[in-house]
């Protein structure tokens, strides 16, 4: 039996058996299979609601984790394009030029051993809730049969992710983020709330200002957020 068929059976068996608490492990299994089945070096799945609400559920390696963190910190990258437009984003050669839709991401991603990126939106029912992000260290497109396999893996990642809607819930029925989800970017969300209160601006603008501050000062977004939460930064309009 082909590995993709074995993977499909394991995902369906977990769902039919009600193993909702194993959602992260099941997503991890899909990501690891993705790396074996495709000419990619790493894979990750991140749940999303918009540019301000994105959390990596599973990353197969340190480079995948760094790319996930970079895209969240900048608010741009293939994951946001795939989520927004609802179709795959296939970057065969990251070094061929800087796409106008993601210039900062392309420049900073070049610091990692990443030459190609292939990202796929994930749906649970009719709702788009996540992306499957893959990369490889050498440039080149996916062949037609490889793209077909990638789409099959994406189709399996979505039901695997639905296990998180059971025990370890990330989203509620209205796609809002759960307060007790143990999110990696909790301080970023807390800091965004503080900026909303102090500057009287919408959430999207508050996060955009924090991202701009971090980029302008050459700092990690999570470090800036930690300073805001700890009241180590002045929250006045002149600074932000």
URMO-V993808 format. One line per field, one symbol per residue. phi: phi as a letter, one per 30 degrees, with the letter a starting at -180 (. if undefined). Layout:
phi = ???
//
This chain:
phi = .ddddddddddddddddidddceddddddddddedddbdbcabbbbdbbadcbbbddabdaddeddddddddddibkeddddddcibdcccdbdddlceddaddeedddddcdbcbbbbbdcbciccdbabccbbbdbdkdddedddddedddddddddddddddcdcdcbcdciddddcdiddcedddddedddeddchbdedddddddddddddcibdedddddddddicbdccdddc
//
